[in-house]
């Protein structure tokens, strides 16, 4: 009765099923692993001490920024050269701007320093003069997908939409670190400290639950493939039985 399984048509069906099931299982477990990594990073971030309670390290020893060093307190010394405004940034559900100053260090490069947040319409305080040492939470460069980043072209002079070396190097005549820090304690009254962002690819955000949803989808695909194979198999066996009983013509 089951000799139809040896036909070329069923060889193709069986080969597809044998390839599709392990592929779907692999993709499902991979997505589940990504979700578990995000859960673990979320727990680690919750258990980690506040940046103000950890010993600050020179920024050179924390680069490049990764999930391990993101948010770590970093320190750097130099003099402020230029100051820019990062508009349309939200803090505590209020719209305002980041005050971004470029700290020229001994190696000639500039470190972007977010001195704090200002509400819309507030006067921008000048940066301190002379040699300063700043301490803040280390952050990876932003990209176009960063929440609140203003990616519109044609911003007025003295403003920048994204905090990254790639965007800042076009505005200043010196090299810029491909990282930035947000100070833990602002140097001027009226500035509100900007909390450090969670590292990209970590935390229980929408993307984390997308990974969990994709996990379920891949295992649903496995069940669907098995269901369709069983349905075709059952129809074929019923057709063979009917032909044997003379209930269905060969045609």
Protein Blocks (a to p, Z undefined) as FASTA:
>chain_A
ZZmmmpmklmmmmmmmmmmmmmmmmmmmmmmmmmmmmmmmmmmmmmpccfklpccddfkl
mcccdfklgopacddddddfbdcddehiaeehiacdddddddddfkopacdddfbdcdeh
iacddddedjddddddddddddfklghiacbghiaehiafbdcfklmmmmpccdcdfbdd
ddfbdcbehiacddddddehiajdfklmmmmmmmmmmmmmmmmmmmmmmmmmmmmmmmmm
mmmnopacfZZ
